Amino acid sequence: MGGSVSCCISPGESPKVHRRDVELEECPITTTEDLSEDTGTYLQHISDRELPDELAQEANPSDHPRASTLFLNKSQTDVREKRKSNYMNHMSPGLLTKKYSSCSTIFIDDSTVSQPNLKSTIKCVALAIYYHIKNRDSNRSLDIFDEKQHPLSREKVPDDYSVVDPEHKLIYRFIRTLFSSAQLTAECAIVTLIYLERLLTYAEMDICPCNWKRIVLGAILLASKVWDDQAVWNVDYCQILKDITVEDMNEMERHFLELLQFNINVPASVYAKYYFDLRSLADDNNLSFPLEPLSNKRAQKLEAISRLCEDKFKDLSKAAMRRSISVDNLVGIKNSQAVLS
């Protein structure tokens, strides 16, 4: 899943979690008084200093596959209200434009977890950011992301820039412009959303009208360098956003990395979770992925891919079996030598 960087972080710099008394009781800290004098210097293991995994999952959905994504939780309020309104008004949830498979025709889309559809993925990511802004808990922000203090253009920032929530179309156009100009991939859009939610969790801040552009830009900048083989340089983004300086881009990138505590690793399970949650978000908001009839050529291609994956799985199983037999033989030889001795 792209490049990964791991580093050892002191407990004071770990993602902030609201610790309750009950939670602290579950994580007792061993003191030097509890140790006997003959044990020597005692260095506590890092796993003993950290909170239980369940609490970490609750605090960091961008790190753990079983934790719910923030954007999907924030969108549920609007989805429930839409469904309730449609039910009360006896309205259908939307126009019946979705195509359904039949006995003679099978409709499938061209988006997969390994090769998502670019346009649809950007729309879903923009919608996720829209719900983040609309249903934010407060307006916590940092100066480095404030568009008033660090404008992206020479145009005067409106006085109500921190009050008016941006529309979904405005967010989509902003992201689409960056992705189109820098020729970024759909996978990069998913990683962008992961970094964005990780920033909100680690830094305990909100994405709001005054900072959403710079936060999204910082996440795209970092995701493109980590994910794509041919990364886009900061100076290249200055060619897209004409009025921003390289020094500003470098400073924002440095702050973004520090707030992430240099944790840019994206596990495959987390990536897959965000992909399927984005698809669920699309279904809830009638953002259907483009469907096409399954042709003979595409059916043969899918069959070939399936056969290739099946062959790889068989090869891995055989290799694992051979390793298991080798270990068993080694253990048998050692046992025989022990008996003879």
Secondary structure, DSSP 4 states (H G I P E B T S, - for coil): ----------GGGSPP----HHHHHTSPPPPGGGS-GGG-S----HHHHSPPHHHHHHH-TTT-TTSPPHHHHHHHHHHHHHHHHHHHTT--SS-S------SS--EEES--SSS--HHHHHHHHHHHHHHHHHT-S-----GGG-TTTS-SSSSPPPTTTTTSPPPHHHHHHHHHHHHHHHT--HHHHHHHHHHHHHHHHHTT----TTTHHHHHHHHHHHHHHHH-SSPPPHHHHHHHSTT--HHHHHHHHHHHHHHTTT-----HHHHHHHHHHHHHHHHHTT-PPPEEE--HHHHHHHHHHHHHHHHHHHHHHHHHHHHHHHHHHHHHHHHHHHHH-
